Amino acid sequence: QVQLVESGGGSVQAGGSLRLSCEVSGGWLRINIMSWYRQAPGKQRELVARRTDNSYNYADSVKGRFDIVRDLAKNSGYLQMNELKVEDTAVYYCNANVWTPSAGSKDYWGQGTQVTVSS
């Protein structure tokens, strides 16, 4: 069974950096698409960044500050967040479209990790 485990959240002052990690486990698998979403209190979950085989996509609010990495060799993904702003405060979720021999390609979610940016 595919599982996504996140780590790296925490508290930081505005202007600082954090790196979120997402480890994908579950036997023989391939990460087709790695994405990061976030959800702030009272707001809908939004896409922050996505990495496919052929493209990178970023929300306008994070372009130039965040960098998504998909490491196929390690079955992992990362979100490097620089120049953090107070409005980046949210729970961040890893999402991966993963192929396995038994289930084909399916979407999976991590448990979420809190990122708090203070002024």
Buried (B, 14 or more C-beta within 10 A) or exposed (E): EBEBBBEBBEEBEBEBEBBBBBBBEBEEBEBBBBBBBBBBEEEEBEEBBBBEEEEEEBBEEBEEBBBBBBBEEEBBBBBBBBEBBEEBBBBBBBBBBBBBEEEEEEEBEBEBBEBBBEE
